């Protein structure tokens, strides 16, 4: 009975703390004026009529929205659209406060995507569809098998491929669900650098325009330009096509177009790839020895992320919707309450350098956080033509 009471008390304290953090942060965001307390009620109301919209006009929230528009060069074609985006912005302030409470070791708030609903954001800026893609046969050769187990003793405490010259600058996928293409090119750029000593910017647009490969284990998981795809499918396409062009010869447009791939302009040839096991020590070993890794994760906390080590109390591991690039790890990311000083992953994103930590995201290590360990792949490139 005493144990049960202690458990109830602990759960009660945790719940109260989470609620208090949410309320405190939301109040701070809305400047704690009587007018703005009304905003909380309005933004949580699902009634979208004009009467509710106009409650936001002239408030501190609208002033923040105007500042957001100036910061990110936002423009809206009609007054109606402006008011609609203002309402979404107000809801996202509340959402950022909720994320701050659930993910207290990171900083959440206004980002370049604060005028997008969660559904719009996912459709426009993520793009992983389907599973991880198991092994299959291509020209009689097994491709995409599981990476062999590696020795994990003696790995450095911290490691960053950016410091070794294997990572290109942060790119911007734009309003196109092509994250999978950027994750793919990032891993190939790194592998090619390790093999040849040359860092090339490779073409995401070739993948967006030309790759229609489907996962043999899931025929609905097909690469389809801005409508999404899988990194493992992309490797298979490139092995069949003969390779990938560089960015200069096949530049990015941010929309799907006619395939203009020219085999004679291939810059890098893909030989094979492996799926890395879910154990995070194996992921670290593969990262150190094979180069940056393509990974999938659940991007639910990324829309409001500003900086710090993200280590949410709850983050679904099955709903993988975004492809990114794992470039390194650090030994001491500050994480209060639960973990003290703990290691973290360093992740390159494809939303430009005005998002996150100059385009990067840090995620706590050792918990399979947001499913980051469930879709990890390493690629092998040809060392000479």
Long-range contacts (C-beta under 8 A, 24 or more apart in sequence): 18-101, 18-102, 18-313, 19-101, 21-100, 21-101, 21-104, 22-97, 22-98, 22-100, 22-101, 25-96, 25-97, 25-100, 25-101, 26-93, 26-94, 26-97, 29-64, 29-93, 29-94, 29-96, 29-97, 29-109, 30-60, 30-61, 30-93, 31-60, 33-60, 35-59, 35-60, 36-60, 36-61, 39-90, 40-94, 42-90, 43-87, 43-90, 43-91, 43-93, 43-94, 44-91, 44-94, 48-87, 50-83, 52-87, 53-83, 53-84, 53-86, 53-87, 54-83, 56-83, 56-86, 56-87, 56-90, 57-83, 57-86, 61-86, 61-89, 61-90, 61-93, 62-86, 64-89, 64-93, 64-110, 65-89, 65-90, 65-115, 68-110, 68-114, 68-115, 72-112, 72-354, 74-115, 85-115, 88-114, 88-115, 88-116, 88-117, 89-114, 89-115, 91-117, 92-116, 92-303, 92-304, 95-303, 95-304, 96-304, 99-301, 99-304, 99-305, 99-312, 102-301, 102-312, 102-313, 102-314, 103-301, 103-310, 103-311, 103-312, 103-313, 104-336, 104-337, 105-308, 105-309, 105-310, 105-311, 105-333, 105-334, 105-335, 105-336, 105-364, 106-301, 106-305, 106-306, 106-307, 106-308, 106-309, 106-310, 106-311, 106-362, 107-305, 107-306, 107-307, 107-308, 108-301, 108-304, 108-305, 108-306, 109-304, 109-306, 110-306, 111-303, 111-304, 111-305, 111-306, 111-355, 111-356, 112-351, 112-352, 112-354, 112-355, 113-303, 113-351, 113-355, 114-303, 114-304, 116-303, 118-303, 121-303, 122-299, 122-321, 123-177, 124-175, 124-176, 124-177, 125-173, 125-175, 125-177, 125-179, 125-299, 125-351, 126-177, 126-179, 126-228, 126-299, 126-321, 126-322, 127-173, 127-176, 127-177, 127-178, 127-179, 127-180, 127-226, 127-227, 127-228, 127-229, 127-321, 127-322, 127-323, 128-179, 128-180, 128-228, 128-229, 128-230, 128-296, 128-320, 128-321, 128-322, 128-323, 128-375, 129-180, 129-220, 129-221, 129-224, 129-227, 129-228, 129-229, 129-230, 130-215, 130-218, 130-220, 130-221, 130-222, 130-230, 130-233, 131-215, 131-217, 131-218, 131-221, 131-230, 131-375, 132-230, 132-232, 132-275, 132-296, 132-374, 132-375, 132-377, 133-215, 133-216, 133-217, 133-221, 133-230, 133-232, 133-233, 133-275, 133-377, 134-216, 134-217, 134-275, 135-275, 136-216, 136-236, 138-236, 138-239, 138-240, 141-272, 143-235, 143-236, 143-239, 143-272, 143-273, 144-232, 144-235, 144-236, 144-272, 144-273, 144-274, 144-275, 144-377, 145-274, 145-275, 146-274, 146-275, 146-276, 146-277, 147-274, 147-275, 147-276, 147-277, 147-282, 147-286, 147-378, 149-277, 149-282, 150-282, 150-285, 150-286, 150-289, 151-285, 152-281, 152-282, 152-284, 152-285, 155-281, 155-284, 155-285, 155-288, 156-288, 157-331, 158-328, 158-329, 158-330, 158-331, 159-284, 159-287, 159-288, 159-328, 159-329, 160-327, 160-328, 160-329, 160-330, 160-346, 161-190, 161-287, 161-291, 161-292, 161-327, 161-328, 162-327, 162-328, 162-346, 163-328, 165-193, 165-199, 166-190, 166-193, 166-194, 166-199, 166-291, 166-292, 166-327, 167-199, 167-292, 167-325, 167-327, 167-348, 168-199, 168-200, 168-201, 169-353, 170-348, 170-349, 170-350, 170-352, 170-353, 170-358, 170-359, 170-360, 171-204, 171-252, 171-350, 171-352, 172-350, 172-351, 172-352, 173-204, 173-254, 173-350, 173-351, 174-254, 175-226, 175-254, 176-208, 176-225, 176-226, 176-254, 176-255, 176-256, 177-226, 177-227, 177-228, 178-204, 178-207, 178-208, 178-225, 178-226, 178-229, 178-254, 178-350, 179-322, 179-323, 179-324, 179-350, 180-207, 180-223, 180-228, 180-229, 180-230, 180-231, 180-233, 180-234, 180-323, 181-207, 181-208, 181-211, 181-229, 181-234, 182-323, 182-324, 182-325, 182-350, 183-231, 183-294, 183-295, 183-296, 183-323, 183-324, 183-325, 183-350, 184-231, 184-234, 184-235, 184-238, 184-294, 184-323, 184-379, 185-244, 186-292, 186-294, 186-325, 186-327, 186-348, 187-231, 187-291, 187-292, 187-293, 187-294, 187-325, 187-377, 187-378, 187-379, 188-238, 188-244, 188-268, 188-270, 188-379, 188-381, 189-292, 190-291, 190-292, 190-325, 190-327, 191-290, 191-291, 191-292, 191-378, 191-379, 191-380, 191-381, 192-268, 192-381, 193-291, 194-290, 194-291, 195-381, 195-382, 195-383, 196-383, 200-246, 200-267, 200-268, 201-246, 201-247, 201-248, 202-244, 202-245, 202-246, 202-247, 202-267, 202-268, 203-244, 203-245, 203-246, 203-247, 203-249, 203-250, 203-251, 203-252, 204-247, 204-252, 205-250, 205-251, 205-252, 205-253, 205-257, 206-244, 206-245, 206-250, 206-259, 206-261, 207-234, 207-237, 207-238, 207-244, 208-252, 208-255, 208-256, 208-257, 209-256, 209-257, 209-258, 209-259, 209-260, 209-261, 210-237, 210-241, 210-259, 210-261, 211-237, 211-238, 212-237, 213-237, 213-240, 224-256, 225-255, 225-256, 226-254, 226-255, 226-256, 227-256, 230-323, 231-294, 231-296, 231-323, 231-375, 231-377, 232-273, 232-275, 232-377, 235-270, 235-272, 235-273, 235-377, 235-379, 238-269, 238-270, 239-270, 239-271, 239-272, 242-266, 242-269, 243-267, 243-268, 243-269, 243-270, 243-382, 244-268, 244-270, 268-381, 268-382, 269-381, 269-382, 269-385, 270-379, 270-380, 270-381, 270-382, 271-380, 271-381, 271-382, 272-379, 272-380, 273-377, 273-378, 273-379, 273-380, 274-377, 274-378, 274-380, 275-376, 275-377, 276-376, 276-377, 276-378, 278-368, 278-373, 278-374, 278-376, 279-373, 280-365, 280-366, 280-368, 280-373, 283-326, 283-373, 283-376, 284-329, 286-376, 286-378, 287-326, 287-327, 287-328, 287-329, 290-378, 291-378, 292-325, 292-326, 292-327, 292-348, 293-325, 293-326, 293-376, 293-377, 293-378, 294-323, 294-324, 294-325, 294-326, 294-376, 294-377, 294-378, 294-379, 295-323, 295-324, 295-325, 295-326, 295-347, 295-372, 295-373, 295-375, 295-376, 295-377, 296-320, 296-321, 296-322, 296-323, 296-324, 296-371, 296-372, 296-374, 296-375, 296-376, 297-322, 297-324, 297-347, 297-363, 297-369, 297-370, 297-371, 297-372, 297-375, 298-322, 298-370, 298-371, 299-370, 300-370, 301-370, 302-349, 302-356, 302-361, 305-355, 305-356, 305-361, 306-356, 307-356, 307-357, 308-333, 308-334, 308-362, 309-333, 309-334, 309-335, 309-342, 309-344, 309-362, 309-363, 309-364, 310-361, 310-362, 310-363, 310-364, 310-369, 310-370, 311-335, 311-338, 311-339, 311-342, 311-344, 311-363, 311-364, 311-367, 311-369, 312-369, 312-370, 313-338, 315-369, 315-370, 315-371, 316-370, 316-371, 317-368, 317-370, 317-371, 317-374, 318-371, 318-374, 319-371, 320-371, 320-374, 320-375, 324-348, 324-349, 324-350, 324-361, 325-349, 326-372, 326-376, 329-365, 330-362, 333-362, 333-364, 335-364, 339-364, 342-366, 345-372, 347-372
